[in-house]
Amino acid sequence: MKSKKIIMLTAGILLLGGIIIAGAAAAMGALTKTGPVLQTKSFPSEGVFKIDIDLSFDDIYITTKDTSEIKVTYYTGKTKDYRISTEDGVFTMQTMPASELNKRWYDYIDINFRNTGRVTVELPKDLAPEFDLHTDYGDIKATNLQGTVHASANAGDIELERSAFLKLECVAEFGDIDLEDVSADVLSADNSCGDIDFENIVSNSMRFSCQFGDISGTINAAKSEFTISAKTEFGDCNLSNQANGLYDLTAENECGDIKIKFNRP
């Protein structure tokens, strides 16, 4: 009698296991039917004065070329889509909230291993708009831009190079800020947990602030041209304060070094 119960229990377990495997197979079948789809859209740039991009899990890459259009390239999938529009002079791209996608739990199991978390935006070379760029869990990278930029990343790096801005603001929570061959009338970089690095930058007014990380780089100017205010609570600082300069440089660090050099004597 006991052996019969064991046989029946074993059969029940095998049956239940078969049902689970069948269900999982069906779910995986649903997963493999549709992978990420590469999308490209173009919009006229005439009259556009602002670029507003707010993403959740994607890197933002911005470049310029000889064109009259704004071209955006991105991936969509069962669990990812975007709102993209140009209206009243503002180009907008936002990650669509998950609540609007109406997906099931297994739709969020990603078995595709391609790099689909990148949004690339190509702009006309002569376009100098106001940029408002934000990503929660991605990097922001841009080259050859002009205009006014506010760039923020919660958990990612911000990298800008070969660009000339009227005003530049960079804010990072957990990631690095890197600037190379960048000029701006007014420039600020704030980092909570990460480094601020720059090379060959030019600005009339610069402010660097860091909580946990280093501030280091080179400025394409002479030290004597600046009014300098620099201090670190826990770390080394190679700058001494000075007044009566034409331009302003402020560097503040709570836990990290400040090492800034000037390219001209």
Residue pairs with C-beta under 8 A, 6 or more apart in sequence:
27 106
27 109
28 106
28 111
30 106
30 107
31 106
31 107
31 109
31 111
32 111
34 77
34 78
35 77
35 112
35 114
36 75
36 76
36 77
36 80
36 112
36 114
36 116
37 75
37 76
37 77
38 73
38 74
38 75
39 73
39 74
39 75
39 76
40 71
40 72
40 73
41 71
41 72
41 84
42 69
42 70
42 71
42 72
43 69
43 70
43 71
43 72
43 86
43 91
44 68
44 69
44 70
44 86
45 67
45 68
45 69
45 70
45 123
45 124
45 127
46 68
47 89
48 70
48 86
48 89
48 90
48 91
48 127
48 129
49 89
49 90
49 129
49 130
50 89
50 90
50 91
50 129
50 130
50 131
50 132
51 62
51 70
51 90
51 91
51 121
51 123
51 129
51 130
51 131
51 132
51 133
52 90
52 91
52 92
52 93
52 132
53 60
53 92
53 93
53 94
53 119
53 121
53 131
53 132
53 133
53 134
53 135
54 93
54 94
54 95
54 132
54 134
54 135
55 93
55 94
55 95
55 119
55 134
55 135
55 136
55 138
56 95
56 135
56 136
56 137
57 80
57 95
57 117
57 135
57 136
57 137
57 138
58 74
58 95
58 117
58 118
58 119
58 135
58 138
59 117
59 118
59 119
59 135
59 138
59 139
59 140
59 141
59 156
60 119
60 121
60 133
60 135
60 138
60 139
60 140
60 141
60 142
61 118
61 119
61 120
61 121
61 141
61 142
62 120
62 121
62 122
62 123
62 131
62 133
62 141
62 142
62 143
62 145
63 120
63 121
63 122
63 123
63 142
63 143
63 144
64 122
64 123
64 124
64 125
64 127
64 143
64 144
64 145
65 122
65 123
65 124
65 125
66 124
66 125
67 122
67 123
67 124
68 124
69 124
70 86
70 91
70 121
70 122
70 123
70 124
70 127
71 121
71 122
72 84
72 93
72 119
72 120
72 121
72 122
73 119
73 120
73 121
73 122
74 82
74 118
74 119
74 120
75 116
75 117
75 118
76 82
77 112
77 116
78 101
78 103
78 107
79 98
79 101
79 103
79 107
79 108
79 110
80 95
80 96
80 116
81 96
81 101
82 93
82 94
82 95
82 96
82 119
83 92
83 93
83 94
83 96
84 92
84 93
85 91
85 92
86 92
91 129
93 119
93 121
117 138
123 145
125 144
127 146
127 147
128 146
128 147
129 147
129 148
130 147
130 148
130 149
131 145
131 147
131 148
131 149
131 150
131 151
132 150
133 140
133 142
133 149
133 150
133 151
133 152
134 151
134 152
134 153
135 153
135 154
135 156
136 153
136 154
136 155
137 154
137 155
137 156
138 153
138 156
139 153
139 156
139 157
139 158
139 159
139 175
140 151
140 153
140 156
140 157
140 158
140 159
140 160
141 157
141 158
141 159
141 160
142 149
142 151
142 159
142 160
142 161
142 163
143 160
143 161
143 162
143 163
144 162
144 163
145 160
145 163
145 164
145 165
146 163
146 164
146 165
147 165
147 166
148 165
148 166
148 167
148 168
149 160
149 163
149 165
149 167
149 168
149 169
149 170
150 169
150 171
151 158
151 160
151 168
151 169
151 170
151 171
152 158
152 170
152 171
152 172
153 171
153 172
153 173
153 175
154 173
154 174
155 173
155 174
155 175
156 172
156 174
156 175
157 172
157 175
157 176
157 177
157 178
157 194
158 170
158 172
158 175
158 176
158 177
158 178
159 178
159 179
159 180
160 168
160 170
160 178
160 179
160 180
160 182
161 178
161 179
161 180
161 181
161 182
162 180
162 181
162 182
163 181
163 182
163 183
164 182
164 183
164 184
165 182
165 183
165 184
165 185
165 187
166 184
166 185
166 186
167 184
167 185
167 186
167 187
168 182
168 184
168 186
168 187
168 188
169 188
169 189
170 177
170 179
170 188
170 189
170 190
171 189
171 190
171 191
172 190
172 191
172 192
172 194
173 191
173 192
173 193
174 192
174 193
174 194
175 191
175 194
176 191
176 194
176 195
176 196
176 197
176 213
177 189
177 191
177 194
177 195
177 196
177 197
178 197
178 198
179 189
179 197
179 198
179 199
179 201
179 217
180 198
180 199
180 200
180 201
181 199
181 200
181 201
182 198
182 201
182 202
183 201
183 202
183 203
184 201
184 202
184 203
185 203
185 204
185 205
186 203
186 204
186 205
187 201
187 203
187 205
187 206
187 207
188 206
188 207
188 208
188 209
189 196
189 198
189 207
189 208
189 209
190 208
190 209
190 210
191 209
191 210
191 211
191 213
192 211
192 212
193 211
193 212
193 213
194 210
194 212
194 213
195 210
195 213
195 214
195 215
195 216
195 256
196 208
196 210
196 213
196 214
196 215
196 216
196 217
197 214
197 216
197 217
198 216
198 217
198 218
198 219
199 217
199 218
200 218
200 220
200 263
201 217
201 218
201 219
201 220
202 219
202 220
202 221
203 219
203 247
204 246
204 247
204 248
205 247
205 248
206 219
206 247
206 248
206 249
206 250
207 248
207 249
207 250
207 251
208 215
208 250
208 251
208 252
208 258
209 250
209 251
209 252
209 253
210 252
210 253
210 254
210 256
211 253
211 254
211 255
212 254
212 255
212 256
213 253
213 255
213 256
214 235
214 253
214 256
214 257
214 258
214 259
215 251
215 253
215 256
215 257
215 258
215 259
215 260
216 257
216 258
216 259
216 260
217 260
217 261
218 260
218 261
218 262
218 263
219 249
219 260
219 261
219 262
219 263
220 263
220 264
221 247
221 262
221 263
221 264
222 262
222 264
222 265
223 242
223 262
224 245
225 245
225 246
225 247
226 242
226 245
226 246
226 247
226 248
226 249
227 242
227 243
227 244
227 245
227 247
227 248
227 249
228 239
228 240
228 241
228 242
228 245
228 249
228 250
229 241
229 249
229 250
229 251
229 252
230 237
230 239
230 240
230 241
230 249
230 250
230 251
230 252
230 258
230 260
231 237
231 251
231 252
231 253
231 258
232 252
232 253
232 254
232 255
232 256
232 257
232 258
233 253
233 254
233 255
234 254
234 255
234 256
235 253
235 255
235 256
235 257
235 258
236 257
236 258
236 259
237 251
237 253
237 257
237 258
237 259
238 258
238 259
238 260
238 261
239 249
239 251
239 258
239 260
249 260
251 258
251 260
